[in-house]
Amino acid sequence: MYKQFKYHVFISYSHHDSNKVRVIHETMLDHKLQVFLSERNLSTGREFAPEIIAALAQSQHLVIYCSTSSLCAPGMGNLLGVP
């Protein structure tokens, strides 16, 4: 059975890398991909964890932008399955 996804790609990144990730995001949009990027898709002033969990479930692919900043970010170990 084929599952319909809201997003082609969910990008996980540290906000310290926002400028670099925006370039990747724009390139994906140029290729007509539906991309979840927290700074563009999350509502401000609300609890964001449920929105992120829902977006991950609705994404066909996960891209993790790895950098020194992202590897030190809280929760990244959980995302990568590392304690």
C-alpha positions in Angstrom: 0.0 0.0 0.0 1.3 3.4 -1.0 1.4 6.1 1.8 0.9 9.7 0.9 3.3 12.1 2.6 2.8 15.8 3.2 6.6 16.4 2.9 9.2 14.9 0.7 11.9 15.9 3.1 12.3 16.9 6.8 15.5 18.7 7.5 17.0 18.4 11.0 19.6 21.0 11.9 21.0 23.2 14.5 19.8 26.8 14.3 23.4 27.8 14.3 23.5 26.4 10.8 20.4 28.2 9.6 22.1 30.2 6.8 23.7 27.1 5.3 20.5 25.0 5.6 18.4 27.8 4.0 20.5 27.4 0.8 19.8 23.6 0.8 16.1 24.3 1.5 15.8 26.8 -1.3 17.5 24.3 -3.7 15.0 21.6 -2.8 12.1 24.0 -3.3 13.5 24.9 -6.7 13.3 21.2 -7.5 9.6 21.2 -6.5 10.1 19.3 -3.3 7.8 19.8 -0.3 10.3 20.4 2.6 9.7 20.8 6.3 12.1 23.3 7.8 11.4 24.3 11.4 12.0 28.0 11.0 9.5 28.1 8.1 6.9 25.6 9.2 6.6 25.8 13.0 4.1 28.1 14.7 5.6 30.6 17.1 4.4 30.7 20.7 3.3 27.1 20.7 4.7 23.8 22.0 6.7 22.7 19.0 7.5 19.0 19.9 4.0 17.7 18.8 4.4 19.6 15.5 7.9 18.1 14.9 6.7 14.6 15.7 3.8 15.0 13.3 6.0 16.5 10.6 8.5 13.6 10.9 5.7 11.1 10.5 4.4 12.9 7.5 7.9 13.1 5.8 9.1 10.6 3.3 12.8 11.3 3.9 14.9 12.7 6.8 18.0 14.8 6.1 20.2 15.5 9.1 22.6 18.4 8.5 25.6 17.4 10.6 28.0 20.0 11.9 29.8 20.6 15.1 26.9 22.7 16.2 24.3 20.0 15.4 26.2 17.2 17.0 26.4 19.2 20.3 22.7 20.2 20.1 20.4 18.8 22.9 18.4 15.8 21.6 20.6 15.1 18.6 21.9 11.9 20.2 18.4 10.7 20.6 17.6 11.4 16.9 20.7 9.5 15.8 20.0 6.6 18.3 23.1 7.4 20.4 22.7 7.7 24.2 
